[in-house]
Amino acid sequence: MKKGILYKRRELDVLDYYSKISRVLEKFLEGREIATKIFLKNFAFLKRGSNSPRLFIKDLREVDDDMLKLRKYHLDEVRDKLTEKQILIWKYFVPRKIINFFYATNGEKPGKEMDRIFIDIDRQRHSSEDARVVARELVKIIKQDSELKQLLNFKIFVMWTGSSFHIYLLLNKKINLDFYEKYLSYGKNKNESFIIKWAAQVSEKTGINVRAGHQREKNAIILDSSNTPSGKLARVPFSLHVSGYNKFDGVAIPLSEKEIEDKTLINKLEKITPDSVLENIDCYSKPV
């Protein structure tokens, strides 16, 4: 995985790749601040709209070949050759570092209304195949839930993260935090929570121990909706799944509901590279 677009100019640089995938994500990420997690040798840090000037997916249109050629230098050496927006992009996407690409699920400012529900399938020690089975059954259960349909109109969006799966409910109308807390979060005395009900149903259907929550639980796959509210982050489609300093082990890929039925899917997904994404970008399921 150390060849191709990420090493186009010999040294590692993710910006060329991320700027190219950004073109197909403008509708899905419109109006939502983007964020990055930059990995150094001994730690990683987040750049996001709550601790830095805000950056949006359309801003990546300012990445051009002239800018990319300057990335072999340090920012202070070439600052006068860049626009203010390019300087900000540079700070979010530091050269020679592997970088996770995120966005504010429902915006950065806490307390905002939400137009998408985000569910992370945290497989922990379970296999990616177990996660696929859970994702498949979860989608079926959500689509068949008549109580949910009385409350919400939505489309389902499925994404492989590079290691597991994310399930979205893309809503026709926004909901507030009280609605989310009552129906789509987890915890004690959450008698009307769909996420808790779905976890139990998926567990019964698959024979896999599935729980709703956030904290790790031994031998369980966790359905975690906690990154739904505004102020929380989610992974950008087509982004790298980073496994450590200058290492990544997969690419996030949008999927159709039909694709998650495929028993050979994991093997296919694990072969995908950033270069193959760019070569086949029009063939993938669209995020919206």
N, C-alpha and C positions, 0 to 999 in steps of 0.2 A: 504493500500500500504506500510505499515511499517514492512513487513515481507519478508522473502526470501533472495535473493541474496544480496540485499543492506544492510541487517543486519545479514549476515551470521556469523559474529564474534561479534554479539551483538551490537556493535556500528556502526553507519552509515558509509558506505564506498562504493563509487561508482566505485572504480578502478577495482574490480574483474569483475563486469558487463561490464564495458567499454573495458577491455582487452579481454573479450570473444567475444564481438560483433566486435572487431577490426579485427578478423581473416577473416570475410566475407567482409570487406570493403577495403582490401589492394589494390585491382585493382582500385576501384572507387576513392580512395584518394591518389593514388600513386604520389609521388613527390610534394604533396601539404602540406604545414605546417598545423599542427593541432593547435587548440587554446582552451582554457577553460575560462569560466566565473564562478568565485568562489564566492558564496554567503555567506556573513557574516551577523550578526544581523542587522546592520545599513547601509551597503553598499555592493557593489559587485565590483570585479576587474577582468580584463582580463589578462591572460597569453597567449602570442602569439609570433610568430617569429620576430615581429618588436620591442618588448621590452624585450625579453628573448632569450636564446639560442634556436635554432629551434628544434622542435620535429615533427616526422613523424609517420604515422600510423604503419609502420612496427617496429618502436621502441618499441611498446607495447608488442612485443614478449618477451621482457626481464622481463615482469611481471610474477612471478612464486609464488608458494605457500609459499616459504621461505620469500619472500619479503612481501607478504600479511600478514603473521603472525607477522611481525615486525611493522605493521601499528598501533598497539595499543600504541606504544611508540612515543615520539617526534623525529623528524628527527635527531636532534643533538645527541640523545642518541644511535642511531643505524647507523649513517653515515658510520662508518668503516666496516659495514657488507654489504654495498650496492656498486654496481658498479656506475660509474659516470652517466651512462645512467639511472639507476634506481633512482638515486638522482634527476635527472632532471624530470623524470616522476612523482616522489613524489611531486615536486614543482608545477607541472601542475595539479595534481589530489590530492589535500590536503585531508588527512583523516578527517572524521567526518563532512564533509561539502557536501551539495548538489551542483552539478556542471553541468552547461550547457557545451555541447561538440560541438565545431565548427571546421571549417577548412577554410583555405584561398581558396576561390572559384576558382580563377585562379592564385594562388600564392601570396606571401606577397609583393614582390617588385612592386611598382606602375609602370604602363606603359607597362607591359608585354602583349603579345598577349594572346588571350582568346580561349579556346576550349569548353566552355560551357556558355550558357546563363541561368541566374537564375531569376525566377520571383516569388516574394512573393505575395501571395494573403492575404492581410491584411484585415481581416473581420471587425475589430473594433467592433461596437455594433451589427453587424449582427450575425445571428446564424451560427454554424458550418455547418448546412444543407444548408444555403444560400451559404456558401463558397464552398461546394461540387458542387452545381449547377453551380456556376461560373467556377470552375475548369473543370467540365465536358464540358461546352460549349467552354471554352477557348481552350481546347485540340482539339475539333472538328474544331474550326475556324483555328487554326494553321495548322492542317493537310490539310485543304482545301485551304490554301492560296497559289495560284499559283505564285504570285509575290515573295513570300519568297522562294519558291522552286527553282526559277531561280537563287537566290543568295546563298543559303545555302543547304547543305545536312546534315541531322541531325536525331537523334532519340529522342523521347520524354520520359522523365522520370518524374513520378508523385510521390510526397511524402506527406503523412499526417504529420504534424509537432507535433501533440499532441493537437492542437487547431484549425489549419486551414490547408492550402495546399501550397506546393511549386511545381512549374512546371519548369523543365529544358529542354533546347534544347542542347543535347550533339552533338557537331559538328564534322564532318569528317575532316575539315580543320580549322585551326586557323584564327581568325579575329583580326584586330588591333583596337585600341581605337577609331580611326576616324570612322571606320565602325560601331562600337557599338553606338557612339554618334549620327550618322546620322540615323540609322535604328532601334535601339533597346533601346534608352533612351527616356525620356520625357522632356517637357518644351515648351516654346514659340517658334513659328516659326519652329517647328519640323514637317514639312509637309510630310516627308517621313517615319515617325516613325511608325513601325508596332505596338508597344505597345499601342500607342494612338488609332490607328485604331481598334485594337482588343478590347480595353476597350469599345469603342463605340458600336461595334458589339455585344459583350457579353451583354451589358446593354440593347440593343434593343431586343435581343433574349430572355432574362430571365425576363425583367421587373424590375431588380434590378439595383440600381444606382451604376455603376462601372466606376471608373476613373483611369487613369494612373498618377502616381506621387509617392511622398514619404511622404509628410505631411498629417496629418489627415484631413479629410473632413467630415463634419457632414452628417450622414446617407448614407455614401458611402462605398463600398468595393474598396480598392485600389490595383491596379496592380503595383507592385514596382520592377523594374529591376535594381535598383541602387547598389545592392551588387554583380553585375556581374564583374566589372573591378577588375584587380589584386589589392591587398591591402585591399579588402573587405572580409567579413566572411559570411559563410552559415552554417546552422545546419547539423550535421552529422546524417545520417540515423540510426535508432534504438536508438538515444540518448533520454535522459529525457527532457520533456518540463517543465522547472522550473517555478513555480508560486510565489516563495518567499523563505525566509530563511528556509532551510531544508524542503521545500515542493515542490512537483511536481504533475502535474495534467494530465500527459499523456506521451506517448512514440511516437517518430517519426517512421513512418512505410512506407517503399516503397510500392507502389500500381501499379497494372496493369491498363491499360486504361479501361478494362472491369469492374473492381471493382468500379471505380468512377461513374458508371452507376447505382449502387445499392442504392436504396432509404433507405435501412436499414444499410448502411455502417457506419454512424456516431455512431450508437448504438453499433455496433461490435467493432469499433476502441476504443471507450471509455472504454471498458472492458479489453483492453490489458494491461498487466503488464510486467515489466522487466523479471520476471520468465517465463511468458508465451511466451515471445519473444525467450528466450533461448531454451525452450522446442520445439518450432516450427520454429526455425531459417531457416531451409531448405525449409519451405513451403512458405515463403514470396517471393514476386517479388524481383528480384535481381536489385541493383542500376545500373548495366551496363549489 
